[in-house]
C-alpha cells in the first residue's frame, strides 16, 4: 500500500470504524464526518498495545498543550475500550482527551500509520480534507512541540 504524505487526501470514512471507549461501539458515519469537519483535527496514534510510551506522551500533551489545540486532538490506539478506560482513570485523564480504539488497526492501515519495519507513534494534522502535516516515529518528549509547530504552521487563524 502506498504511504500517505502531506497533501494527500484525508477521507473521513475510515473514522467510522473507530470505537468509542465510552459506548464500546463504532462511532459511525455521522460522528466521523462531524469530527473531520473541524477546522483541523490532530490525530495522534500508536499501533502498539498497552504502549507505556503513548501513555506517558498523552499525559504530557494534556499538561503542555493549550486548550484550543488539545480540544482538537484525538488519540487512536490498538487497546480495547476497557483497557483505555482503565489507563485514563489510573492517570486521571478521563474527560481530558478523546481516545478511540482501533483494535484491528483498520484506521491505522487506511492512514498508513503502521511502520514497515517497526511500529511507533505517528501524528497527523488533517484539515480541508487533506493531510496537512505528518510526523512519523514521534519522540515522546518532543510530541507537544511537534503538535504545536504543526498547528501553528497552518496559520494563526486555526488556533
C-alpha positions in Angstrom: 0.0 0.0 0.0 1.2 3.5 -0.8 2.0 5.6 2.2 0.2 8.8 2.9 2.2 12.1 2.7 1.4 15.7 3.4 -1.1 17.0 0.8 -2.7 13.6 0.3 -6.5 13.2 0.7 -7.7 12.6 4.2 -11.0 10.7 3.9 -13.4 10.7 6.9 -14.8 7.2 6.1 -12.0 5.3 8.0 -13.0 7.1 11.1 -16.4 5.4 11.1 -14.9 2.2 12.4 -13.1 3.8 15.4 -14.6 2.6 18.6 -15.7 5.0 21.3 -14.2 3.9 24.6 -17.4 5.1 26.4 -20.0 3.2 24.4 -17.8 0.5 23.0 -19.5 1.0 19.6 -18.1 2.3 16.3 -18.7 6.0 16.1 -20.4 5.7 12.7 -20.6 7.9 9.7 -22.4 10.9 11.2 -19.9 11.3 14.1 -16.9 10.6 11.8 -17.9 13.2 9.3 -18.6 15.8 12.1 -15.2 15.0 13.7 -13.4 15.6 10.4 -15.3 18.8 9.6 -13.5 20.7 12.4 -11.2 23.5 11.1 -8.4 21.0 11.8 -8.0 17.7 13.6 -4.8 16.3 15.2 -4.7 12.5 15.3 -2.0 11.0 17.5 -1.8 7.2 17.1 0.2 4.3 18.3 -0.4 0.7 16.9 1.4 -0.9 19.9 -0.8 -2.5 22.5 -0.5 -1.1 26.1 2.2 1.4 24.9 3.8 2.9 28.0 5.4 5.5 25.6 1.9 6.5 24.4 0.5 6.8 27.9 3.4 9.0 29.0 3.1 11.1 25.9 -0.6 11.7 26.4 0.0 12.8 30.0 2.5 15.3 28.7 0.1 16.5 25.9 -2.7 17.2 28.4 -0.3 19.3 30.5 1.6 21.0 27.7 -0.9 21.8 25.0 -3.1 24.9 25.2 -6.8 24.1 25.5 -7.7 25.3 21.9 -5.3 22.8 20.5 -5.9 20.0 22.9 -9.7 20.1 22.1 -8.8 19.2 18.5 -6.5 16.3 19.4 -7.7 12.7 19.4 -5.7 9.6 20.3 -6.1 6.3 18.4 -4.6 3.1 19.7 -5.0 -0.7 19.4 -6.1 -1.2 23.0 -9.7 -2.3 23.9 -12.1 0.3 25.2 -11.9 -1.2 28.7 -8.1 -1.1 28.7 -8.3 2.6 27.6 -10.8 3.5 30.3 -8.5 1.8 33.0 -5.5 3.7 31.7 -7.3 7.1 31.6 -8.7 6.6 35.1 -5.4 5.5 36.5 -3.7 8.6 35.1 -6.6 10.9 35.9 -7.1 11.8 32.3 -10.8 11.0 32.0 -12.6 13.6 30.0 -9.4 15.5 29.3 -8.6 14.0 25.9 -10.6 11.9 23.4 -9.3 8.3 22.9 -10.6 5.8 20.4 -9.9 2.1 20.0 -8.7 0.7 16.7 -8.1 -2.9 17.8 -7.9 -4.3 14.3 -5.7 -1.3 13.2 -8.0 -0.6 10.3 -7.9 3.2 10.7 -4.1 3.0 11.1 -3.8 0.9 8.0 -6.0 3.2 6.0 -3.9 6.2 7.0 -0.6 4.2 6.7 0.3 4.7 10.3 1.8 1.2 10.6 5.6 1.3 10.1 7.1 -1.0 7.5 9.8 -2.3 9.9 8.7 -1.2 13.3 5.7 0.4 14.9 5.8 3.8 16.5 3.7 6.9 17.3 2.5 8.9 14.4 0.9 12.4 14.2 -1.5 13.6 11.5 -2.9 17.1 11.2 -6.0 16.9 9.0 -7.7 20.0 7.5 -9.6 20.8 4.3 -9.9 17.0 3.6 -6.1 16.7 3.3 -3.2 15.6 5.4 -1.7 19.0 6.2 1.1 17.8 8.4 2.5 14.3 9.2 5.2 13.2 11.6 6.2 9.5 11.9 8.2 8.0 14.7 7.3 10.9 17.0 9.6 11.1 20.1 7.5 11.1 23.3 9.5 14.0 24.7 9.0 16.1 21.6 5.3 15.3 20.9 3.9 18.5 22.3 6.3 20.7 20.4 5.7 18.7 17.2 1.9 19.2 17.5 2.3 22.9 18.4 4.6 23.6 15.4 2.3 21.6 13.0 -0.8 23.5 14.1 1.0 26.9 14.1 2.2 26.2 10.6 -1.4 26.1 9.5 -1.8 29.8 10.3 -2.9 31.6 13.4 -6.5 31.6 12.3 -6.7 27.9 13.1 -5.5 28.3 16.7 
